[in-house]
């Protein structure tokens, strides 16, 4: 009974959410599409010839936005969950930390790429501290992949939560990238502790 009440409250909040409503109007699969639209307007990193990897892509909102901006480049979406087909976006279902999936990513692009996106978040456990930590670990793993696959002027954009892993993410970013900006989109819910880290330009180590 309690679970049903929570579900109903969630649905009521969603119906009142202007970005959720807009996502339905514009045909985006998730309200998070507006976060990427806003961040691209600010940082201007999606180019028509870009090659892009979208980690944690399902249900596909970020890949939809990327495809509208990237007309001639390659887009690879990846998630452990299934994602319905998006035109001119290739999809791999799997865990990017697994060796075989890792090889498939590098084989797909065949050289360095321009953008790595990560809107990944760990499944919630009920403990904000644990959820923050696990999502932070996902960001660190994505950052490591980005460092290896991005071209010298490439961009890494990832969700993070303020918490125990925040400082480690910040320190790693400083070692890997020339430019680092933390940003909270207007479309990110006020009560959410999520922010995004925008990194550009690989540092030679």
Secondary structure, DSSP 8 states (H G I E B T S, - for coil): -HHHHHHHHHHHHHHH-HHHHHHHHHT-SSTTHHHHHHHHHHH----TT--EEEET-TT-HHHHHHHHH-SSS-EEEEESS----BTTBEEEES-TTSHHHHHHHHHHH-S-EEEEEE-------S-HHHHHHHHHHHHHHHHHHHHHHEEEEEEEEEEEESSTTHHHHHHHHHHHEEEEEEE--TTS-TT--EEEEEEEEE---
